[in-house]
Amino acid sequence: MTTNDINIASAERSKQEKRCTWLGLTIDMVMSTAKITLGTLGRSSALLADGVHSIGDCCTDAVTLAMVRVSGKGIDENYRYGRGKFETLTAFLISIIMLLVGLELLTDGATDVWHALNGRQLEQPQGFTLVVAIVAIVAKEALFQYTHRIGKRLDSKALLAYAWHHRGDALASMATLGGITGAIYLGENWRVLDPLAAIIVSVLIMALAYRLGKPSVEELLEISLPGNEVARIGETIGSVPGVCAFHNLRTRRNGMVRVIDVHIKVDANLNVVQSHDITTQIEQQLHTLLGQTIVNIHVEPYRGQNLCEKMHHGEN
């Protein structure tokens, strides 16, 4: 795949990622303003806290947008493999933000439960705060569905992480809704449901943060592609006519691009043009198999080495 092809694909991908992020930023700004304003007027500490949480979402949106703009610039003289790691870094930063939000909700919920158990009475919120919480849940779940669909189609770690962040926000708003409902309809003794729900949701958010952060860290540390992909890559390389054997197969991801390094052995009597044609076939077949790829092939003369090396699909 040529550099120009990768840059065109990166630009189109970046355009769609930015559209999703701008939509999320706009909704988060509206929701944070509504939650803080109506939470204050409606005497709902849960809704007010959720509004402060939404301000943090706006910061996440800004970070995501900045990283997407950078990662969409493609390949140039300074970034010969592209800027895919910026996308991975974005997913990692979102997971860290989600972890911190989960810890904050856990701490605040535990503190409120402790105070309630020691006789502190929470204020009863106004009924209209329920409507705000319901709207927030619907809006965030809709954002999750839309962003997750685009992220899956583009194979974008940043968008997928961003989508799950929306789902985490929807869960937090569900806790707010549960707390407000209990405080209004079940009486003073049940207002402790609000912080209890926040504790449960905080655990869910931290679990999501781990789920998103682990693959991002692995990619930043340049872990190899999954074993089944490596096996298919090896089978593809070994099936190309003229490849007598191959070794030193190394793989990694750089955002949406898979990077493959391999040494192949060909007939020592082939000329440069014939050897180059073999490498071109390998590149084309790997692109067909995996999509956007950067393939580095080192050609060596075959001198009767064990043929089973050709069928060795692992990385060494």
FENWO-V614579 format. One record per residue. RES is the residue in one letter. PHI is phi in whole degrees, -180 to 180 (NA if undefined). PSI is psi in degrees with one decimal (999 if undefined). Layout:
<<RES/PHI/PSI> <RES/PHI/PSI>>
This chain:
<<M/NA/131.2> <T/-76/160.2> <T/-59/-39.6> <N/-63/-41.3> <D/-61/-43.9> <I/-64/-41.5> <N/-66/-39.9> <I/-64/-45.4> <A/-63/-39.7> <S/-64/-40.2> <A/-66/-43.9> <E/-66/-41.1> <R/-63/-43.8> <S/-61/-37.3> <K/-61/-44.7> <Q/-70/-37.7> <E/-64/-41.9> <K/-65/-36.4> <R/-62/-44.4> <C/-63/-42.4> <T/-69/-41.7> <W/-62/-39.4> <L/-62/-45.8> <G/-63/-41.8> <L/-62/-43.7> <T/-62/-47.5> <I/-66/-40.6> <D/-63/-38.0> <M/-65/-43.3> <V/-65/-45.3> <M/-68/-39.3> <S/-64/-41.5> <T/-63/-46.0> <A/-65/-43.2> <K/-65/-44.7> <I/-68/-44.4> <T/-65/-52.2> <L/-76/-28.1> <G/-66/-38.0> <T/-69/-47.5> <L/-66/-34.5> <G/-91/4.8> <R/57/41.1> <S/-112/104.8> <S/-66/-31.4> <A/-65/-45.1> <L/-68/-36.3> <L/-64/-43.1> <A/-64/-37.8> <D/-65/-34.0> <G/-66/-40.9> <V/-63/-39.7> <H/-58/-39.8> <S/-67/-29.5> <I/-63/-39.7> <G/-62/-34.7> <D/-62/-38.3> <C/-62/-37.9> <C/-65/-41.4> <T/-61/-42.1> <D/-59/-42.9> <A/-65/-42.0> <V/-63/-45.2> <T/-61/-44.5> <L/-63/-42.6> <A/-64/-43.9> <M/-67/-39.4> <V/-63/-40.1> <R/-62/-40.0> <V/-71/-45.9> <S/-67/-21.9> <G/-81/-1.0> <K/-78/-14.3> <G/78/-153.1> <I/-94/136.6> <D/-147/-167.6> <E/-65/-30.7> <N/-88/-25.8> <Y/-124/81.2> <R/-70/-21.3> <Y/-103/11.3> <G/86/-177.0> <R/-113/31.2> <G/-62/-28.1> <K/-67/-23.2> <F/-64/-37.8> <E/-65/-43.6> <T/-65/-40.5> <L/-63/-37.0> <T/-61/-46.8> <A/-60/-39.9> <F/-66/-43.8> <L/-64/-39.4> <I/-62/-40.9> <S/-64/-37.2> <I/-66/-43.4> <I/-61/-43.3> <M/-62/-39.2> <L/-63/-44.1> <L/-65/-40.0> <V/-63/-43.3> <G/-61/-42.2> <L/-65/-38.8> <E/-65/-45.2> <L/-63/-39.2> <L/-63/-45.0> <T/-65/-47.0> <D/-64/-41.2> <G/-64/-44.4> <A/-64/-38.9> <T/-64/-43.9> <D/-66/-39.0> <V/-62/-42.8> <W/-61/-44.5> <H/-65/-41.1> <A/-64/-39.8> <L/-67/-20.0> <N/-101/20.3> <G/96/1.9> <R/-76/130.6> <Q/-98/130.7> <L/-87/149.1> <E/-69/147.4> <Q/-85/124.1> <P/-76/163.4> <Q/-78/154.4> <G/-62/-32.0> <F/-68/-15.9> <T/-68/-24.6> <L/-62/-41.2> <V/-63/-41.7> <V/-62/-44.1> <A/-64/-40.6> <I/-65/-44.1> <V/-61/-40.6> <A/-63/-41.6> <I/-63/-48.1> <V/-62/-45.0> <A/-63/-43.7> <K/-71/-36.8> <E/-68/-38.4> <A/-64/-41.5> <L/-63/-40.3> <F/-60/-50.0> <Q/-61/-44.3> <Y/-67/-49.5> <T/-68/-38.9> <H/-64/-40.3> <R/-63/-45.2> <I/-67/-41.5> <G/-62/-39.9> <K/-66/-41.3> <R/-66/-37.4> <L/-89/-7.9> <D/56/47.6> <S/-103/113.0> <K/-63/-38.2> <A/-62/-47.3> <L/-68/-38.2> <L/-65/-41.1> <A/-64/-41.4> <Y/-63/-39.2> <A/-63/-46.1> <W/-67/-26.6> <H/-64/-40.0> <H/-61/-41.0> <R/-64/-40.7> <G/-61/-39.6> <D/-64/-39.4> <A/-63/-39.2> <L/-65/-40.7> <A/-63/-40.2> <S/-69/-30.2> <M/-66/-38.5> <A/-63/-41.2> <T/-61/-44.9> <L/-61/-44.5> <G/-63/-42.3> <G/-65/-43.6> <I/-64/-43.6> <T/-61/-46.4> <G/-63/-40.1> <A/-66/-33.9> <I/-82/-44.2> <Y/-103/-16.7> <L/-107/-4.3> <G/92/176.8> <E/-61/-37.3> <N/-67/-17.5> <W/-105/5.8> <R/-69/-14.1> <V/-68/-13.1> <L/-60/-31.1> <D/-60/-58.6> <P/-66/-30.3> <L/-64/-43.2> <A/-63/-38.4> <A/-63/-36.7> <I/-64/-44.7> <I/-62/-45.3> <V/-66/-35.8> <S/-61/-37.9> <V/-66/-41.3> <L/-63/-42.3> <I/-65/-40.9> <M/-68/-33.5> <A/-66/-40.4> <L/-63/-39.5> <A/-61/-41.9> <Y/-65/-42.7> <R/-61/-36.2> <L/-83/-37.8> <G/-74/-34.9> <K/-60/-53.2> <P/-65/-29.0> <S/-67/-43.4> <V/-63/-42.5> <E/-61/-40.6> <E/-71/-39.0> <L/-63/-31.2> <L/-86/3.7> <E/61/48.1> <I/-68/152.9> <S/-67/160.9> <L/-63/160.1> <P/-54/151.0> <G/-57/-37.4> <N/-67/-34.5> <E/-69/-42.5> <V/-61/-39.5> <A/-64/-42.8> <R/-66/-36.9> <I/-62/-45.4> <G/-62/-42.6> <E/-62/-39.2> <T/-66/-46.1> <I/-62/-45.4> <G/-67/-21.5> <S/-86/-10.3> <V/-72/127.1> <P/-57/133.7> <G/101/-16.3> <V/-85/110.8> <C/-83/-33.4> <A/-166/165.4> <F/-149/157.9> <H/-157/-179.1> <N/52/43.2> <L/-78/119.3> <R/-128/139.0> <T/-137/155.5> <R/-167/170.0> <R/-112/147.2> <N/-131/81.9> <G/69/-122.7> <M/-84/-9.9> <V/-98/133.7> <R/-95/132.8> <V/-109/128.3> <I/-129/127.7> <D/-118/134.9> <V/-155/149.5> <H/-105/128.1> <I/-116/152.0> <K/-113/128.7> <V/-127/168.7> <D/-54/128.3> <A/-65/-16.2> <N/-89/-4.3> <L/-71/147.4> <N/-87/178.5> <V/-62/-41.8> <V/-63/-44.4> <Q/-65/-41.1> <S/-65/-40.0> <H/-64/-38.3> <D/-61/-37.3> <I/-64/-44.8> <T/-64/-36.0> <T/-64/-41.5> <Q/-63/-39.9> <I/-62/-47.1> <E/-60/-44.1> <Q/-65/-42.1> <Q/-69/-37.0> <L/-68/-35.7> <H/-65/-40.8> <T/-63/-37.6> <L/-73/-42.5> <L/-115/-11.6> <G/90/-139.2> <Q/-67/122.6> <T/-139/153.0> <I/-121/116.4> <V/-115/124.8> <N/-112/118.5> <I/-120/126.3> <H/-105/123.7> <V/-97/132.0> <E/-129/153.3> <P/-75/138.8> <Y/-87/126.6> <R/-127/40.4> <G/84/20.3> <Q/-62/163.7> <N/-54/123.3> <L/-65/-22.3> <C/-66/-16.3> <E/-62/-31.6> <K/-61/-31.2> <M/-95/4.9> <H/-82/111.1> <H/-99/-0.6> <G/-80/-177.8> <E/-111/130.4> <N/-148/999>>
